[in-house]
């Protein structure tokens, strides 16, 4: 291995380590307001799913579906 290959590997390695450190630093920077908004949206969606489950499991809904199939 010649001196140019060693220098190229060292430069690539340095850029890789720098990019990895920057990636880890940015990954940890999460906006708490965004997280709170997502949590609120999750709660709303869970409530909607619960409502839909109630509607679908209701006997009158099932009866209506059976009548529509006839």
LOFINU-624657 format. One record per residue: residue in one letter; x, z, y of N, C-alpha, C in turn; residue number from 1. Coordinates in steps of 0.2 Angstrom, whole numbers, m for minus. Last residue first. Layout:
<rs>
<r A, <X, Z, Y>, <X, Z, Y>, <X, Z, Y>, NUM> ...
</rs>
This chain:
<rs>
<r X, <m390, 9, m44>, <m396, 6, m48>, <m398, 0, m44>, 70> <r X, <m382, 14, m35>, <m379, 10, m41>, <m384, 6, m45>, 69> <r X, <m390, 21, m27>, <m387, 15, m24>, <m384, 11, m30>, 68> <r X, <m392, 32, m35>, <m398, 28, m34>, <m395, 21, m31>, 67> <r X, <m379, 38, m36>, <m382, 35, m42>, <m388, 31, m41>, 66> <r X, <m378, 41, m22>, <m373, 36, m25>, <m376, 33, m32>, 65> <r X, <m388, 51, m22>, <m388, 45, m17>, <m384, 40, m20>, 64> <r X, <m382, 61, m30>, <m388, 58, m32>, <m389, 51, m28>, 63> <r X, <m371, 64, m23>, <m370, 61, m29>, <m376, 58, m31>, 62> <r X, <m377, 70, m12>, <m373, 64, m11>, <m372, 60, m17>, 61> <r X, <m383, 81, m18>, <m388, 76, m15>, <m383, 69, m13>, 60> <r X, <m373, 89, m22>, <m377, 85, m27>, <m381, 80, m24>, 59> <r X, <m356, 87, m15>, <m363, 89, m14>, <m368, 85, m19>, 58> <r X, <m344, 82, m16>, <m346, 86, m22>, <m353, 89, m21>, 57> <r X, <m343, 76, m4>, <m343, 72, m10>, <m345, 76, m16>, 56> <r X, <m344, 86, 6>, <m349, 81, 6>, <m349, 78, m1>, 55> <r X, <m332, 94, 2>, <m339, 97, 2>, <m344, 92, 2>, 54> <r X, <m322, 84, 5>, <m323, 87, m2>, <m330, 90, m3>, 53> <r X, <m324, 83, 19>, <m325, 78, 15>, <m326, 80, 7>, 52> <r X, <m319, 96, 23>, <m326, 94, 24>, <m328, 88, 20>, 51> <r X, <m306, 96, 18>, <m311, 101, 15>, <m318, 99, 17>, 50> <r X, <m302, 86, 27>, <m302, 85, 20>, <m306, 90, 16>, 49> <r X, <m303, 92, 39>, <m307, 86, 38>, <m307, 85, 30>, 48> <r X, <m293, 103, 37>, <m301, 104, 38>, <m305, 98, 37>, 47> <r X, <m282, 95, 36>, <m284, 99, 31>, <m291, 101, 31>, 46> <r X, <m281, 90, 49>, <m282, 85, 44>, <m284, 89, 37>, 45> <r X, <m279, 102, 57>, <m285, 98, 58>, <m287, 93, 52>, 44> <r X, <m266, 105, 52>, <m272, 110, 51>, <m279, 106, 52>, 43> <r X, <m259, 94, 56>, <m260, 96, 49>, <m266, 100, 48>, 42> <r X, <m259, 96, 70>, <m263, 90, 67>, <m264, 91, 59>, 41> <r X, <m252, 108, 71>, <m259, 108, 73>, <m263, 102, 70>, 40> <r X, <m240, 103, 66>, <m243, 108, 63>, <m250, 108, 65>, 39> <r X, <m237, 94, 77>, <m238, 91, 70>, <m241, 96, 65>, 38> <r X, <m235, 102, 87>, <m240, 97, 87>, <m242, 95, 80>, 37> <r X, <m224, 110, 83>, <m230, 113, 84>, <m236, 108, 84>, 36> <r X, <m215, 99, 83>, <m216, 103, 77>, <m223, 106, 78>, 35> <r X, <m214, 97, 97>, <m216, 91, 92>, <m218, 94, 85>, 34> <r X, <m209, 108, 102>, <m216, 106, 104>, <m219, 101, 99>, 33> <r X, <m196, 109, 97>, <m201, 113, 94>, <m208, 112, 96>, 32> <r X, <m187, 95, 92>, <m191, 98, 97>, <m196, 102, 94>, 31> <r X, <m172, 97, 84>, <m179, 95, 83>, <m183, 99, 88>, 30> <r X, <m157, 95, 79>, <m160, 95, 86>, <m167, 93, 85>, 29> <r X, <m151, 92, 67>, <m153, 99, 69>, <m157, 100, 75>, 28> <r X, <m148, 79, 68>, <m153, 81, 63>, <m155, 88, 65>, 27> <r X, <m137, 79, 77>, <m144, 76, 79>, <m149, 78, 74>, 26> <r X, <m127, 85, 69>, <m129, 88, 75>, <m136, 86, 77>, 25> <r X, <m126, 76, 58>, <m128, 82, 57>, <m130, 86, 63>, 24> <r X, <m121, 64, 66>, <m128, 64, 62>, <m130, 71, 61>, 23> <r X, <m109, 69, 70>, <m114, 67, 75>, <m121, 67, 72>, 22> <r X, <m102, 70, 58>, <m103, 76, 62>, <m109, 75, 67>, 21> <r X, <m102, 57, 54>, <m106, 62, 50>, <m107, 68, 54>, 20> <r X, <m94, 51, 64>, <m101, 49, 63>, <m105, 54, 59>, 19> <r X, <m82, 57, 61>, <m85, 58, 67>, <m93, 56, 67>, 18> <r X, <m80, 53, 48>, <m80, 60, 49>, <m84, 61, 56>, 17> <r X, <m79, 39, 51>, <m84, 41, 46>, <m85, 49, 47>, 16> <r X, <m67, 38, 60>, <m74, 36, 62>, <m80, 39, 58>, 15> <r X, <m58, 43, 50>, <m59, 47, 57>, <m66, 45, 59>, 14> <r X, <m58, 33, 41>, <m60, 40, 39>, <m61, 44, 45>, 13> <r X, <m54, 22, 48>, <m60, 22, 46>, <m63, 29, 44>, 12> <r X, <m41, 26, 51>, <m45, 25, 57>, <m53, 25, 54>, 11> <r X, <m35, 27, 38>, <m35, 33, 42>, <m41, 32, 48>, 10> <r X, <m36, 14, 34>, <m40, 19, 30>, <m41, 25, 35>, 9> <r X, <m27, 8, 43>, <m34, 6, 43>, <m39, 11, 40>, 8> <r X, <m15, 14, 40>, <m18, 15, 46>, <m25, 13, 46>, 7> <r X, <m14, 9, 27>, <m15, 16, 28>, <m18, 18, 34>, 6> <r X, <m13, m4, 29>, <m19, m2, 25>, <m20, 5, 26>, 5> <r X, <m1, m5, 37>, <m7, m7, 40>, <m13, m4, 36>, 4> <r X, <9, m1, 28>, <7, 4, 33>, <1, 2, 37>, 3> <r X, <3, m5, 11>, <7, m5, 16>, <5, m1, 22>, 2> <r X, <4, 0, m6>, <0, 0, 0>, <5, 0, 6>, 1> 
</rs>
